[in-house]
Amino acid sequence: MEPPEGHHSVVAQGKTEPDPIMDITVQLDGREVNVPQGQPVEQPDYVNSSFDKSEYVIYKESQCRIRYLVLLKDNN
């Protein structure tokens, strides 16, 4: 599969996304980055999407790089 001409990736818009009111901004490598924190809310423009949540679609494995690993522990 190939991306659309002139692009190297696409965003598949989902039916829900984190509530942007709860986003926080952090500094990462000298750049401001938005980090979603909110509960999922419906996206009225994408109610007919095949995706439940938005996803970034890349077409070459070399475009993916894991930079951080977060380990969460549930004490329940």
N, C-alpha and C positions, 0 to 999 in steps of 0.2 A: 504494500500500500504506500502511496505517496501523499504528501501534504498538498494542499492547494498551491497553485503556482505563486511564487513570491513569499511563501511562508515555510517555516521549519517546524511549527507546532500549531495546534489549535486548542481552543477551550470548548469543551462540550458542556453547554449550559444545562444545569440540572433544575429539577422542580423545586428544590430547597437549597438554601445557603445559610450560613450563620448570620444572625441578626447583626448588621453592620454598626448598630448603635453601641455595641459592646466591644468593638475592635480597639486594640491598643497599638501604639506605634513604638517600635524599638529600634535602636541603632545596631546595624549589623554590617561589619566591614565598611564603616563610614557612611552607610546609606540608611535612610529611614525606611522601615519595612512594616507594613500593616500585618498584624497577627489577629485573625478572627477569634473571638472568645464567646460569641453569643450562641443561644439555642437556635436550632434550625427554624427558619421561617419560609413560608411559601413564596415563590417568585412568580407573580401573576403573568409575566411575559413568557414564561416557559412551562406552563401547566401541561402542555402536550409533549414535553420532552421525553425521550426514552431513558434519560438518566435521572436517578433520584437526587443526586448531588452533582455539582459541577466538578469536572475533571480536566486536567491538562493532558492532552494527547501528544506524545512525541513519536517520531517516526524512525529515529535512530537510537539504538541503545547507548551510543557514545554521548548523547545529549543528557543523559541522566547521571547525576552525581549525588551520592548521599553525603551530606555535610555534617549532619548532627544526628545523634541517636538519643532518644529520650526514653528512659525506662520508668514506668509507672508501677507502683505497688499498691494493691488494694488490701487494706488491713481488715476487711470485713470477713 
